[in-house]
Amino acid sequence: MSLIEAAAGVRAKAHAPYSGFRVGAAIRSSSGAVYLGCNVENAAYPEGTCAEAGAIAAMVAAGDTRIAEVAVIADSPDPVAPCGGCRQRLREFSAPDVTVTMANLKGATRTMRMDELLPEAFGPEQFDGR
Ligand code: THU
């Protein structure tokens, strides 16, 4: 199963009753494991979480910390663009050359590098020297 197919599978489980916009995300980590997330909205709107945030949480909970590849899918006219906040979230665990493949249900895809999606990014190396 491709990473996009995995993202499409978890998208079906999204809890998006307010926006109606279901999103699925799949992360392959450096260990080869795949972690899935969908958006989970809340009646208190700002408490909702993005699909990417869910996939990152699953990865970290499993003890993985390095992202190798990302796929995101939604029913958008063009391949879905991760929101700005999720670009920052993904960047925390990604090298600059990690690719994010964006997709929609029509089969369109676009793949971009992390450093294209979030150039001149703020990251931990800018203050803790790790
Ligand atoms: N959403 C995501 O899950 N990921 C993104 O990168 C873009 C936006 C969700 C949040 C909200 O539940 C819905 O899409 C509409 O904004």
Residues whose N, C-alpha, C, O or C-beta is under 5 A from the ligand:
A	BS01	THU	S19 F21 V23 N39 E41 G48 T49 C50 A51 E52 A81 P82 C83 C86
